[in-house]
Amino acid sequence: MNNPTSKSLSLSLEPLKRILGVVLYHHKIIAFTAAMVILIYCIYSIQNNFTIPSDEAYETEQRTKNTKTSFDKVTINQVNRLRTSDDPTPIVLPEGRINPFKE
């Protein structure tokens, strides 16, 4: 009993078997080509990211927003009280504290 659907099914699988045979025969070349295409795409993407001009207006805005340009009186007084390295007067530590740099 020949079933007409089984014959048409086997005929339609024949081109797929040929394509699969070609792919299996050339799998190394196909894999190498795919790897090279992916590598070229990655390099192109990285290069494209580095060559895009930066948004200088946004960068300047963020810099000015994040930079504190004013000092209060307390900070100015603390800066003025700092000593220079050639000042000969000894450092007086608060009571109960030790100098870890003293030999």
Stockholm file with secondary structure:
# STOCKHOLM 1.0

chainA/1-103         MNNPTSKSLSLSLEPLKRILGVVLYHHKIIAFTAAMVILIYCIYSIQNNFTIPSDEAYETEQRTKNTKTSFDKVTINQVNRLRTSDDPTPIVLPEGRINPFKE
#=GR chainA/1-103 SS CCCHHHHHHHHHHHHHHHHHHHHHHTHHHHHHHHHHHHHHHHHHHHHHHHHSCCCHHHHHHHHHHHCCCCCCHHHHHHHHTCCCTTCCSCCCCCTTCCCTTCC
#=GC SS_cons         CCCHHHHHHHHHHHHHHHHHHHHHHTHHHHHHHHHHHHHHHHHHHHHHHHHSCCCHHHHHHHHHHHCCCCCCHHHHHHHHTCCCTTCCSCCCCCTTCCCTTCC
//
